[in-house]
Amino acid sequence: MAVFLRQVLANASFWRISCGMMTLVRTTNAVRLSFLQALLADAGIHTEVFDGNISALEGGIGVFPRRLVVLPSQQLAAETVLRDAEEFYDD
């Protein structure tokens, strides 16, 4: 148990997730999601994709949207980038 706990605590993603990520976009379109991640990465904004595993389990029929999330400190910058690209909407 202690080894597992050390591994979890050493994982930086654990801290990002536990700090309360902010949802930017919900989409079932994997191509658009990839584009948005690249767009934000070019602006120096780190993103995570939530609900990707459940989306894979449902067989790709598009029932469960994936969520693109960022840290609260980067939310305003990310929204600005997406608005400038006219990509700040859910589909």
Backbone hydrogen bonds, N-H to C=O, Kabsch-Sander energy under -0.5 kcal/mol:
donor,donor_aa,acceptor,acceptor_aa,energy
5,L,1,M,-2.4
6,R,2,A,-2.2
7,Q,3,V,-2.1
8,V,4,F,-2.4
9,L,5,L,-2.6
10,A,6,R,-1.7
11,N,7,Q,-0.8
11,N,8,V,-0.8
12,A,10,A,-0.5
14,F,11,N,-0.6
15,W,11,N,-0.9
16,R,12,A,-1.9
17,I,13,S,-2.6
18,S,14,F,-2.2
19,C,15,W,-1.0
20,G,17,I,-1.2
21,M,17,I,-0.5
22,M,70,V,-3.3
24,L,68,L,-3.3
25,V,68,L,-1.1
27,T,66,R,-2.5
30,A,28,T,-0.8
33,L,29,N,-2.1
34,S,30,A,-2.1
35,F,31,V,-2.1
36,L,32,R,-2.6
37,Q,33,L,-2.2
38,A,34,S,-2.1
39,L,35,F,-2.5
40,L,36,L,-2.4
41,A,37,Q,-2.4
42,D,38,A,-2.2
43,A,39,L,-0.8
44,G,41,A,-1.6
45,I,40,L,-2.7
46,H,44,G,-0.6
48,E,69,V,-2.0
50,F,48,E,-0.6
50,F,67,R,-3.0
55,S,51,D,-1.5
56,A,52,G,-1.6
57,L,53,N,-2.0
58,E,54,I,-1.7
59,G,56,A,-1.1
60,G,55,S,-1.1
66,R,27,T,-3.0
67,R,50,F,-2.6
68,L,25,V,-2.7
69,V,48,E,-2.7
69,V,67,R,-0.6
70,V,22,M,-2.1
74,Q,71,L,-1.6
75,Q,71,L,-0.5
75,Q,72,P,-0.9
78,A,74,Q,-2.4
79,E,75,Q,-2.7
80,T,76,L,-2.1
81,V,77,A,-2.2
82,L,78,A,-2.4
83,R,79,E,-2.5
84,D,80,T,-2.4
85,A,81,V,-1.5
86,E,83,R,-1.4
87,E,82,L,-3.3
88,F,82,L,-0.6
89,Y,87,E,-1.5
91,D,26,R,-1.9
